[in-house]
Amino acid sequence: MTLREKPKDRGVELDEGHEIDGPKAFPDFAIELVWTSGGLDKLEIYRAFGVRAVWIGCDGRIEVHALKGDAYQGIAASEIPSDLGLGAVATLATRPGQTGAVRELRASLRR
């Protein structure tokens, strides 16, 4: 999924995005997997789009960021979605195939 907003000339390609509160232009919740360091400050781009929660997976751990006012704050547990724990996502991240893991994650989010 690629998020773009022409008037602000911003864009980001996220790994996973989900709308928790019904259809809208930008997701409520995003998952970002970091494979390289440096580059864009993606949290700043997500903030501009109003993405309420971002999970960043890097080096076998997951950082959770919640949009509070005009900035992200690191938090210990997910608020969005509240019923999907970090343990479930960490388990999915260990799956050998990305396609199966993504399908399993999507099925978990639908439940």
MODELLER restraints for C-alpha pairs under 7 A, 6 or more apart:
rsr = mdl.restraints
at = mdl.atoms
rsr.add(forms.Gaussian(group=physical.xy_distance, feature=features.Distance(at['CA:1:A'], at['CA:13:A']), mean=5.89, stdev=0.5))
rsr.add(forms.Gaussian(group=physical.xy_distance, feature=features.Distance(at['CA:1:A'], at['CA:14:A']), mean=5.90, stdev=0.5))
rsr.add(forms.Gaussian(group=physical.xy_distance, feature=features.Distance(at['CA:2:A'], at['CA:12:A']), mean=5.81, stdev=0.5))
rsr.add(forms.Gaussian(group=physical.xy_distance, feature=features.Distance(at['CA:2:A'], at['CA:13:A']), mean=4.30, stdev=0.5))
rsr.add(forms.Gaussian(group=physical.xy_distance, feature=features.Distance(at['CA:2:A'], at['CA:14:A']), mean=6.33, stdev=0.5))
rsr.add(forms.Gaussian(group=physical.xy_distance, feature=features.Distance(at['CA:3:A'], at['CA:11:A']), mean=5.37, stdev=0.5))
rsr.add(forms.Gaussian(group=physical.xy_distance, feature=features.Distance(at['CA:3:A'], at['CA:12:A']), mean=5.43, stdev=0.5))
rsr.add(forms.Gaussian(group=physical.xy_distance, feature=features.Distance(at['CA:3:A'], at['CA:13:A']), mean=6.25, stdev=0.5))
rsr.add(forms.Gaussian(group=physical.xy_distance, feature=features.Distance(at['CA:4:A'], at['CA:10:A']), mean=5.80, stdev=0.5))
rsr.add(forms.Gaussian(group=physical.xy_distance, feature=features.Distance(at['CA:4:A'], at['CA:11:A']), mean=4.34, stdev=0.5))
rsr.add(forms.Gaussian(group=physical.xy_distance, feature=features.Distance(at['CA:4:A'], at['CA:12:A']), mean=6.83, stdev=0.5))
rsr.add(forms.Gaussian(group=physical.xy_distance, feature=features.Distance(at['CA:5:A'], at['CA:11:A']), mean=6.52, stdev=0.5))
rsr.add(forms.Gaussian(group=physical.xy_distance, feature=features.Distance(at['CA:10:A'], at['CA:45:A']), mean=6.96, stdev=0.5))
rsr.add(forms.Gaussian(group=physical.xy_distance, feature=features.Distance(at['CA:12:A'], at['CA:45:A']), mean=6.96, stdev=0.5))
rsr.add(forms.Gaussian(group=physical.xy_distance, feature=features.Distance(at['CA:14:A'], at['CA:30:A']), mean=6.99, stdev=0.5))
rsr.add(forms.Gaussian(group=physical.xy_distance, feature=features.Distance(at['CA:14:A'], at['CA:31:A']), mean=6.97, stdev=0.5))
rsr.add(forms.Gaussian(group=physical.xy_distance, feature=features.Distance(at['CA:14:A'], at['CA:32:A']), mean=6.02, stdev=0.5))
rsr.add(forms.Gaussian(group=physical.xy_distance, feature=features.Distance(at['CA:15:A'], at['CA:31:A']), mean=5.88, stdev=0.5))
rsr.add(forms.Gaussian(group=physical.xy_distance, feature=features.Distance(at['CA:15:A'], at['CA:32:A']), mean=5.35, stdev=0.5))
rsr.add(forms.Gaussian(group=physical.xy_distance, feature=features.Distance(at['CA:15:A'], at['CA:33:A']), mean=6.68, stdev=0.5))
rsr.add(forms.Gaussian(group=physical.xy_distance, feature=features.Distance(at['CA:16:A'], at['CA:30:A']), mean=5.56, stdev=0.5))
rsr.add(forms.Gaussian(group=physical.xy_distance, feature=features.Distance(at['CA:16:A'], at['CA:31:A']), mean=5.02, stdev=0.5))
rsr.add(forms.Gaussian(group=physical.xy_distance, feature=features.Distance(at['CA:16:A'], at['CA:32:A']), mean=6.92, stdev=0.5))
rsr.add(forms.Gaussian(group=physical.xy_distance, feature=features.Distance(at['CA:17:A'], at['CA:27:A']), mean=5.51, stdev=0.5))
rsr.add(forms.Gaussian(group=physical.xy_distance, feature=features.Distance(at['CA:17:A'], at['CA:29:A']), mean=5.65, stdev=0.5))
rsr.add(forms.Gaussian(group=physical.xy_distance, feature=features.Distance(at['CA:17:A'], at['CA:30:A']), mean=4.34, stdev=0.5))
rsr.add(forms.Gaussian(group=physical.xy_distance, feature=features.Distance(at['CA:17:A'], at['CA:31:A']), mean=6.39, stdev=0.5))
rsr.add(forms.Gaussian(group=physical.xy_distance, feature=features.Distance(at['CA:18:A'], at['CA:27:A']), mean=5.04, stdev=0.5))
rsr.add(forms.Gaussian(group=physical.xy_distance, feature=features.Distance(at['CA:18:A'], at['CA:28:A']), mean=6.08, stdev=0.5))
rsr.add(forms.Gaussian(group=physical.xy_distance, feature=features.Distance(at['CA:18:A'], at['CA:29:A']), mean=5.31, stdev=0.5))
rsr.add(forms.Gaussian(group=physical.xy_distance, feature=features.Distance(at['CA:18:A'], at['CA:30:A']), mean=6.50, stdev=0.5))
rsr.add(forms.Gaussian(group=physical.xy_distance, feature=features.Distance(at['CA:19:A'], at['CA:27:A']), mean=4.63, stdev=0.5))
rsr.add(forms.Gaussian(group=physical.xy_distance, feature=features.Distance(at['CA:19:A'], at['CA:28:A']), mean=5.05, stdev=0.5))
rsr.add(forms.Gaussian(group=physical.xy_distance, feature=features.Distance(at['CA:19:A'], at['CA:29:A']), mean=6.63, stdev=0.5))
rsr.add(forms.Gaussian(group=physical.xy_distance, feature=features.Distance(at['CA:20:A'], at['CA:28:A']), mean=5.96, stdev=0.5))
rsr.add(forms.Gaussian(group=physical.xy_distance, feature=features.Distance(at['CA:26:A'], at['CA:49:A']), mean=6.60, stdev=0.5))
rsr.add(forms.Gaussian(group=physical.xy_distance, feature=features.Distance(at['CA:26:A'], at['CA:51:A']), mean=6.85, stdev=0.5))
rsr.add(forms.Gaussian(group=physical.xy_distance, feature=features.Distance(at['CA:27:A'], at['CA:51:A']), mean=5.94, stdev=0.5))
rsr.add(forms.Gaussian(group=physical.xy_distance, feature=features.Distance(at['CA:28:A'], at['CA:51:A']), mean=4.90, stdev=0.5))
rsr.add(forms.Gaussian(group=physical.xy_distance, feature=features.Distance(at['CA:28:A'], at['CA:52:A']), mean=5.08, stdev=0.5))
rsr.add(forms.Gaussian(group=physical.xy_distance, feature=features.Distance(at['CA:28:A'], at['CA:53:A']), mean=6.44, stdev=0.5))
rsr.add(forms.Gaussian(group=physical.xy_distance, feature=features.Distance(at['CA:29:A'], at['CA:51:A']), mean=6.06, stdev=0.5))
rsr.add(forms.Gaussian(group=physical.xy_distance, feature=features.Distance(at['CA:29:A'], at['CA:52:A']), mean=6.01, stdev=0.5))
rsr.add(forms.Gaussian(group=physical.xy_distance, feature=features.Distance(at['CA:29:A'], at['CA:53:A']), mean=4.80, stdev=0.5))
rsr.add(forms.Gaussian(group=physical.xy_distance, feature=features.Distance(at['CA:29:A'], at['CA:54:A']), mean=5.85, stdev=0.5))
rsr.add(forms.Gaussian(group=physical.xy_distance, feature=features.Distance(at['CA:29:A'], at['CA:80:A']), mean=6.52, stdev=0.5))
rsr.add(forms.Gaussian(group=physical.xy_distance, feature=features.Distance(at['CA:30:A'], at['CA:53:A']), mean=6.35, stdev=0.5))
rsr.add(forms.Gaussian(group=physical.xy_distance, feature=features.Distance(at['CA:30:A'], at['CA:54:A']), mean=4.79, stdev=0.5))
rsr.add(forms.Gaussian(group=physical.xy_distance, feature=features.Distance(at['CA:30:A'], at['CA:55:A']), mean=6.29, stdev=0.5))
rsr.add(forms.Gaussian(group=physical.xy_distance, feature=features.Distance(at['CA:31:A'], at['CA:54:A']), mean=5.75, stdev=0.5))
rsr.add(forms.Gaussian(group=physical.xy_distance, feature=features.Distance(at['CA:31:A'], at['CA:55:A']), mean=4.77, stdev=0.5))
rsr.add(forms.Gaussian(group=physical.xy_distance, feature=features.Distance(at['CA:31:A'], at['CA:56:A']), mean=6.00, stdev=0.5))
rsr.add(forms.Gaussian(group=physical.xy_distance, feature=features.Distance(at['CA:32:A'], at['CA:55:A']), mean=6.09, stdev=0.5))
rsr.add(forms.Gaussian(group=physical.xy_distance, feature=features.Distance(at['CA:32:A'], at['CA:56:A']), mean=4.77, stdev=0.5))
rsr.add(forms.Gaussian(group=physical.xy_distance, feature=features.Distance(at['CA:32:A'], at['CA:57:A']), mean=6.23, stdev=0.5))
rsr.add(forms.Gaussian(group=physical.xy_distance, feature=features.Distance(at['CA:33:A'], at['CA:56:A']), mean=5.77, stdev=0.5))
rsr.add(forms.Gaussian(group=physical.xy_distance, feature=features.Distance(at['CA:33:A'], at['CA:57:A']), mean=4.73, stdev=0.5))
rsr.add(forms.Gaussian(group=physical.xy_distance, feature=features.Distance(at['CA:33:A'], at['CA:58:A']), mean=6.29, stdev=0.5))
rsr.add(forms.Gaussian(group=physical.xy_distance, feature=features.Distance(at['CA:34:A'], at['CA:56:A']), mean=7.00, stdev=0.5))
rsr.add(forms.Gaussian(group=physical.xy_distance, feature=features.Distance(at['CA:34:A'], at['CA:57:A']), mean=6.08, stdev=0.5))
rsr.add(forms.Gaussian(group=physical.xy_distance, feature=features.Distance(at['CA:34:A'], at['CA:58:A']), mean=5.26, stdev=0.5))
rsr.add(forms.Gaussian(group=physical.xy_distance, feature=features.Distance(at['CA:47:A'], at['CA:71:A']), mean=6.98, stdev=0.5))
rsr.add(forms.Gaussian(group=physical.xy_distance, feature=features.Distance(at['CA:52:A'], at['CA:66:A']), mean=5.91, stdev=0.5))
rsr.add(forms.Gaussian(group=physical.xy_distance, feature=features.Distance(at['CA:52:A'], at['CA:67:A']), mean=5.00, stdev=0.5))
rsr.add(forms.Gaussian(group=physical.xy_distance, feature=features.Distance(at['CA:53:A'], at['CA:65:A']), mean=5.66, stdev=0.5))
rsr.add(forms.Gaussian(group=physical.xy_distance, feature=features.Distance(at['CA:53:A'], at['CA:66:A']), mean=4.57, stdev=0.5))
rsr.add(forms.Gaussian(group=physical.xy_distance, feature=features.Distance(at['CA:53:A'], at['CA:67:A']), mean=6.10, stdev=0.5))
rsr.add(forms.Gaussian(group=physical.xy_distance, feature=features.Distance(at['CA:53:A'], at['CA:80:A']), mean=6.22, stdev=0.5))
rsr.add(forms.Gaussian(group=physical.xy_distance, feature=features.Distance(at['CA:54:A'], at['CA:64:A']), mean=6.03, stdev=0.5))
rsr.add(forms.Gaussian(group=physical.xy_distance, feature=features.Distance(at['CA:54:A'], at['CA:65:A']), mean=5.17, stdev=0.5))
rsr.add(forms.Gaussian(group=physical.xy_distance, feature=features.Distance(at['CA:54:A'], at['CA:66:A']), mean=6.59, stdev=0.5))
rsr.add(forms.Gaussian(group=physical.xy_distance, feature=features.Distance(at['CA:55:A'], at['CA:62:A']), mean=6.42, stdev=0.5))
rsr.add(forms.Gaussian(group=physical.xy_distance, feature=features.Distance(at['CA:55:A'], at['CA:63:A']), mean=5.64, stdev=0.5))
rsr.add(forms.Gaussian(group=physical.xy_distance, feature=features.Distance(at['CA:55:A'], at['CA:64:A']), mean=4.63, stdev=0.5))
rsr.add(forms.Gaussian(group=physical.xy_distance, feature=features.Distance(at['CA:55:A'], at['CA:65:A']), mean=6.25, stdev=0.5))
rsr.add(forms.Gaussian(group=physical.xy_distance, feature=features.Distance(at['CA:56:A'], at['CA:62:A']), mean=5.54, stdev=0.5))
rsr.add(forms.Gaussian(group=physical.xy_distance, feature=features.Distance(at['CA:56:A'], at['CA:63:A']), mean=5.12, stdev=0.5))
rsr.add(forms.Gaussian(group=physical.xy_distance, feature=features.Distance(at['CA:56:A'], at['CA:64:A']), mean=6.52, stdev=0.5))
rsr.add(forms.Gaussian(group=physical.xy_distance, feature=features.Distance(at['CA:57:A'], at['CA:63:A']), mean=6.43, stdev=0.5))
rsr.add(forms.Gaussian(group=physical.xy_distance, feature=features.Distance(at['CA:64:A'], at['CA:74:A']), mean=5.72, stdev=0.5))
rsr.add(forms.Gaussian(group=physical.xy_distance, feature=features.Distance(at['CA:64:A'], at['CA:75:A']), mean=5.62, stdev=0.5))
rsr.add(forms.Gaussian(group=physical.xy_distance, feature=features.Distance(at['CA:64:A'], at['CA:76:A']), mean=6.72, stdev=0.5))
rsr.add(forms.Gaussian(group=physical.xy_distance, feature=features.Distance(at['CA:64:A'], at['CA:77:A']), mean=6.79, stdev=0.5))
rsr.add(forms.Gaussian(group=physical.xy_distance, feature=features.Distance(at['CA:64:A'], at['CA:78:A']), mean=6.40, stdev=0.5))
rsr.add(forms.Gaussian(group=physical.xy_distance, feature=features.Distance(at['CA:65:A'], at['CA:72:A']), mean=5.69, stdev=0.5))
rsr.add(forms.Gaussian(group=physical.xy_distance, feature=features.Distance(at['CA:65:A'], at['CA:73:A']), mean=5.36, stdev=0.5))
rsr.add(forms.Gaussian(group=physical.xy_distance, feature=features.Distance(at['CA:65:A'], at['CA:74:A']), mean=4.50, stdev=0.5))
rsr.add(forms.Gaussian(group=physical.xy_distance, feature=features.Distance(at['CA:65:A'], at['CA:75:A']), mean=5.91, stdev=0.5))
rsr.add(forms.Gaussian(group=physical.xy_distance, feature=features.Distance(at['CA:66:A'], at['CA:72:A']), mean=5.26, stdev=0.5))
rsr.add(forms.Gaussian(group=physical.xy_distance, feature=features.Distance(at['CA:66:A'], at['CA:73:A']), mean=5.44, stdev=0.5))
rsr.add(forms.Gaussian(group=physical.xy_distance, feature=features.Distance(at['CA:66:A'], at['CA:74:A']), mean=6.52, stdev=0.5))
rsr.add(forms.Gaussian(group=physical.xy_distance, feature=features.Distance(at['CA:66:A'], at['CA:75:A']), mean=6.82, stdev=0.5))
rsr.add(forms.Gaussian(group=physical.xy_distance, feature=features.Distance(at['CA:67:A'], at['CA:73:A']), mean=6.45, stdev=0.5))
rsr.add(forms.Gaussian(group=physical.xy_distance, feature=features.Distance(at['CA:78:A'], at['CA:85:A']), mean=6.86, stdev=0.5))
rsr.add(forms.Gaussian(group=physical.xy_distance, feature=features.Distance(at['CA:92:A'], at['CA:101:A']), mean=5.35, stdev=0.5))
rsr.add(forms.Gaussian(group=physical.xy_distance, feature=features.Distance(at['CA:93:A'], at['CA:101:A']), mean=6.97, stdev=0.5))
rsr.add(forms.Gaussian(group=physical.xy_distance, feature=features.Distance(at['CA:95:A'], at['CA:101:A']), mean=6.00, stdev=0.5))
